Amino acid sequence: MTYPIDMSVKPDVSAHFDEMTNTITYIVKDPNSNHCAIVDSVMDIDYAAGRITYEAADRLIEEINSRGLTVDWIIETHVHADHLSAAPYLQDKLGGKIGVGEKIMVVQETFGKVFNEGTEFERDGSQFDALFKDGDTYMIGSMQAFAMYTPGHTPACMVHVVGDAAFAGDTLFMPDGGSARADFPGGDAATLYDSIMKVLSLPDETRLFMCHDYGPNGRAIEWETTVAEQKAENIHVGGDKTREDFIKFRTERDEQLAMPRLIIPSLQVNMRAGEVPTDKDGNPMLKVPVNAL
């Protein structure tokens, strides 16, 4: 696959860190217009209380409105298992199309069974406005963006590249954070390594923006690095680390990890493009499958 890389385009990137989920949401603005995209938004949930609110999304809306921006796209890099997407709420307030990778259908089929969803739950990705294939392009104002298929963490992961900026989802963390787990259904350590190498084949000066950061060893939260820095310093794949080294480490490490705290609500909501499922009476309702994950 040859991707339409244009390093002369330098989008204006505004980052919003959500402390509750360690997620970074991005507003990606065309420097030549007032058009923008939102990448990996967050909807707030108090899981113990069963309460959903929109503080993080409202902060995005406030910035976008104060800057006079027009939202063209609301992008999900994958079906997140650690936070809930605010995509429908943002779309209702700001417009824009909701886009995700076409392999969302694999995720919907897998977790449709886990959550015992009925036939009313469509497993064809129709909850989203656009399903991206590897290399698909789309416009943010005058900027051309493209989607790069990067499975391994999940079957539907994509890195979105806009000019000299790439939004990595969970394919990579900051160099001292390494990489995301590969043990979810449909995940695979070898596939994840190959996807990371695909990302690291972008030009060295490409700016890489992470979806999460956990401040390893107590450092301040960070979210921007470069391809060159990742190639040299990433603790899981950088330097002289081999594919075999990565697969061994990632597999052994994943066996020690607990499930993400919000995986049960996140998957139910995010495979529906951010919509909360309802019961037979139309009331918002989440399920808790027992011993299924």
C-alpha positions in Angstrom: 0.0 0.0 0.0 1.3 3.4 -1.0 -0.1 6.2 1.2 -0.6 9.8 0.2 1.9 11.4 2.6 2.3 15.2 2.4 4.7 16.5 5.0 4.2 20.1 3.8 0.8 20.2 5.5 1.1 21.0 9.2 -2.2 20.8 11.1 -2.8 22.8 14.2 -3.3 20.2 17.0 -5.0 21.0 20.3 -4.8 18.3 23.0 -7.3 17.7 25.8 -6.2 15.3 28.5 -8.9 13.4 30.5 -7.5 12.6 33.9 -10.2 10.0 34.8 -9.3 7.7 31.8 -5.8 9.0 30.9 -7.1 9.7 27.4 -6.0 12.5 25.1 -8.6 13.9 22.7 -7.5 16.0 19.8 -8.9 18.9 17.9 -7.1 18.8 14.5 -7.5 22.1 12.6 -6.7 23.0 9.0 -4.2 25.9 9.2 -5.8 27.4 6.0 -9.4 27.4 7.1 -11.7 27.1 10.2 -12.4 23.4 9.6 -11.3 20.7 12.0 -11.7 17.1 13.2 -12.1 15.6 16.6 -10.1 12.5 17.4 -11.0 10.0 20.2 -13.5 11.9 22.3 -14.5 11.0 25.9 -17.9 10.7 27.6 -17.8 10.8 31.4 -19.3 7.9 33.4 -19.6 7.2 37.1 -19.8 3.5 36.7 -20.6 2.8 40.3 -23.6 5.2 40.2 -24.6 4.4 36.6 -24.4 8.1 35.8 -23.3 9.5 32.4 -22.3 13.1 32.0 -20.5 15.3 29.4 -18.0 17.5 31.1 -15.1 16.5 28.8 -17.1 16.8 25.7 -18.4 20.2 26.8 -14.9 21.5 27.1 -14.3 20.5 23.5 -17.4 22.2 22.4 -16.5 25.4 24.3 -13.1 25.5 22.6 -14.5 24.8 19.1 -17.2 27.4 19.5 -14.8 30.0 20.9 -12.5 29.5 18.0 -15.3 29.6 15.4 -14.4 26.2 14.1 -16.5 23.9 11.9 -16.3 20.2 12.6 -16.0 18.0 9.5 -15.2 14.7 11.2 -15.4 12.9 14.6 -12.8 10.1 14.3 -12.6 7.0 16.4 -9.2 5.3 16.0 -10.7 2.0 17.3 -13.4 0.6 19.6 -11.9 1.8 22.9 -12.1 -0.5 26.0 -11.1 2.0 28.6 -13.4 5.0 27.9 -16.7 5.8 26.4 -17.0 7.9 23.2 -18.9 11.1 23.2 -19.3 11.1 19.4 -23.1 11.3 19.1 -23.3 14.1 21.7 -20.6 16.1 19.9 -22.3 15.4 16.5 -25.6 16.7 17.8 -23.9 19.9 19.1 -21.4 20.5 16.4 -22.2 18.4 13.3 -19.5 16.4 11.4 -19.4 12.7 10.3 -18.5 9.9 12.7 -15.8 7.6 11.2 -14.2 4.3 12.2 -12.3 1.5 10.6 -14.4 -1.0 8.5 -13.4 -3.9 10.8 -15.8 -2.5 13.3 -18.0 -5.2 12.0 -15.7 -7.9 13.4 -15.8 -6.2 16.8 -19.6 -5.9 16.7 -19.9 -9.6 15.8 -17.5 -10.6 18.6 -19.0 -8.5 21.4 -22.5 -8.8 20.1 -22.2 -12.4 21.3 -20.5 -11.5 24.6 -23.3 -9.1 25.5 -26.0 -11.3 24.1 -27.3 -8.6 21.8 -30.5 -9.4 19.9 -31.1 -9.1 16.2 -32.0 -5.5 16.7 -28.3 -4.7 17.2 -26.9 -4.2 13.7 -23.5 -5.7 13.1 -22.8 -4.0 9.8 -21.2 -0.7 11.1 -24.3 1.3 10.1 -24.2 3.2 13.4 -21.2 5.1 11.9 -21.3 7.6 9.0 -18.1 6.3 7.4 -16.2 3.0 7.5 -12.6 3.5 6.5 -10.5 0.9 4.5 -6.7 0.9 4.5 -5.6 4.0 2.6 -8.9 5.7 2.4 -8.7 9.5 2.3 -11.0 12.2 3.6 -10.9 16.0 3.8 -10.6 18.3 6.8 -11.1 21.6 5.2 -8.4 21.8 2.6 -6.3 19.1 4.3 -6.3 15.5 3.0 -6.2 12.9 5.7 -5.8 9.1 5.3 -6.5 6.1 7.4 -3.8 3.4 7.9 -4.9 0.0 9.0 -3.0 -1.1 12.1 -4.6 -4.2 13.7 -3.1 -6.1 16.7 -4.5 -4.2 19.7 -8.0 -4.7 18.2 -9.1 -5.9 14.8 -10.5 -2.4 13.9 -7.5 -0.2 14.9 -6.5 2.6 12.4 -3.9 5.3 12.6 -5.1 8.6 11.0 -2.5 10.6 9.3 -3.0 14.3 8.5 -0.1 16.0 6.8 2.9 15.7 9.2 0.8 14.5 12.1 -0.4 10.9 12.9 -2.9 10.0 15.5 -1.8 6.6 16.8 -4.7 5.4 18.8 -3.5 2.5 21.0 -1.0 1.2 18.5 1.8 3.0 20.3 2.4 4.8 23.6 5.1 7.3 24.3 8.6 5.8 24.0 8.9 5.1 27.7 5.4 3.6 27.7 6.0 1.1 24.8 2.9 -0.4 23.3 -0.7 -1.4 24.2 -1.8 -4.9 25.1 -2.7 -7.4 22.4 -4.8 -9.9 24.3 -8.3 -8.7 23.6 -10.5 -10.8 21.3 -9.1 -10.4 17.8 -5.8 -9.0 19.1 -2.4 -10.5 18.4 1.1 -9.5 19.4 2.7 -10.4 16.1 0.1 -8.5 14.2 0.6 -5.5 16.5 4.4 -5.5 15.9 3.8 -5.5 12.1 1.4 -2.6 12.5 3.9 -0.6 14.6 6.5 -1.1 12.0 4.1 0.2 9.4 3.6 3.4 11.5 7.3 3.7 12.0 7.8 3.6 8.2 6.3 7.1 8.0 8.9 9.9 7.6 11.1 10.3 10.7 9.9 13.8 11.4 6.2 12.8 11.5 4.6 14.0 14.7 2.9 11.1 16.5 0.0 11.8 18.9 -0.9 9.2 21.5 -4.4 8.3 22.6 -3.3 7.5 26.2 -0.5 8.3 28.6 0.0 7.1 32.1 3.1 9.0 33.2 5.5 6.1 33.6 7.8 6.4 36.7 6.0 9.5 37.8 6.8 11.8 34.9 4.4 14.5 33.7 1.8 13.5 31.2 2.9 13.7 27.6 1.3 12.9 24.3 3.5 14.0 21.4 6.6 12.3 20.0 8.0 11.6 16.6 8.7 8.5 14.4 12.4 9.0 14.9 12.1 9.1 18.7 10.0 6.0 18.7 12.4 4.1 16.4 15.3 5.0 18.7 13.8 4.9 22.1 10.6 2.9 22.4 11.1 0.4 25.2 9.2 -2.3 23.4 10.1 -1.9 19.7 12.9 0.6 19.5 16.7 0.2 19.0 17.7 -3.4 18.4 14.5 -5.0 19.6 13.4 -7.8 17.3 9.9 -9.0 16.3 10.5 -12.1 18.4 11.6 -10.0 21.4 8.4 -8.0 21.1 6.1 -11.0 20.7 7.6 -12.8 23.8 7.5 -9.7 26.0 4.0 -8.6 24.9 2.5 -12.1 25.4 4.0 -12.5 28.8 3.1 -9.0 29.9 -0.5 -9.3 28.8 -1.0 -12.5 30.8 -0.4 -10.3 33.9 -2.8 -7.5 33.1 -6.2 -7.1 34.6 -9.2 -6.0 32.4 -9.6 -2.3 32.0 -11.8 -0.7 34.7 -14.4 0.5 32.1 -14.2 -2.3 29.5 -17.8 -3.5 30.1 -19.6 -0.1 29.5 -17.0 1.0 27.0 -17.5 -1.8 24.6 -21.3 -1.8 24.7 -21.3 2.0 24.0 -18.4 2.3 21.6 -19.4 -0.5 19.2 -22.6 1.5 18.8 -20.6 4.7 17.8 -21.1 6.1 21.3 -24.8 5.5 21.8 -25.9 4.0 25.1 -27.9 0.8 24.6 -31.5 0.7 25.8 -33.8 -1.9 27.4 -37.1 -3.0 25.8 -38.8 0.1 27.2 -36.3 2.5 25.7 -34.4 3.3 28.9 -30.6 3.5 28.8 -29.3 0.3 30.2 -25.9 -1.5 30.4 -25.3 -5.3 30.8 -22.7 -7.0 32.9 -21.8 -10.4 31.3 -20.4 -12.8 34.0 -17.1 -14.6 33.4 -17.2 -13.7 29.7 -14.1 -11.5 29.4 
